[in-house]
Amino acid sequence: MQQPYLMGQEAVYAIDSHLNGKPVEKNKKLPILAISADNIAENMATIKRNVLGIETTAIDVDSRQ
């Protein structure tokens, strides 16, 4: 399973490094999640964040004002 949220996150880190004069890897390899019915439950937190882009931290709605 590809991890598009993780891909985007790494792309932002790379462009930030580039714009700040730091070296950037030409080819960045990211892990692929091997998901099956047997391991989906134990990988759900990773799937929610890196595949679906769902942050698991709670946001206090009242504090955003």
N, C-alpha and C positions, 0 to 999 in steps of 0.2 A: 504494500500500500504506500503510495507516495504521500508526502507530508507537506502540502502547499503552504501552510502557515509557517512552518519551520523554514521552508525555502525563501519565503518573503522576508522573514526575520534575518536570515543570513545575508540576503541581498542588501538589506538596509545596513547591516554591520559593515559589509564590504564597501559600499559607496561612502559611508562615513569615514572609513579608514582611508580610502582613496582621496577623498576631499581634504583630509588632514595630513596628507603626505606620507602615510604609512603604507607598507607593502601589502598587496592583496594577492591571494592565490588566483591564478588564472582559471583553474578548474577546481571547484569545490565539490567534493562528493559528500552527499548526505545519506544517512541510513534509510533503508527501506524497511517498513514494518511487514513482517510475515504474519498475517492474521488468519486464524482458522476458528472454527466453532469451539475448539478446545482451549484457545488462549485469548479470545476476544474480551472476556470479563477482566482478566488481569491486565490488559493493555488499554482499557477504556479511558483512563486518565490521559494517556499519551495520545490516543485517537482524538479525544475531545479538544485538546490543545493544538496539536501539530497538524491534524487533518481538517478538523471542523473550525478551528480558530476560536473555540469557546474557552475563555479564561475562567478558571475555577475559583478565583478570589471573589469574595462578596463585595459589592459596592454599596456604601451607605448613600441612599438617594438624597437624603437631607443634607449631606455634607458637600454636594456638588453645586450648591448655590453660590 
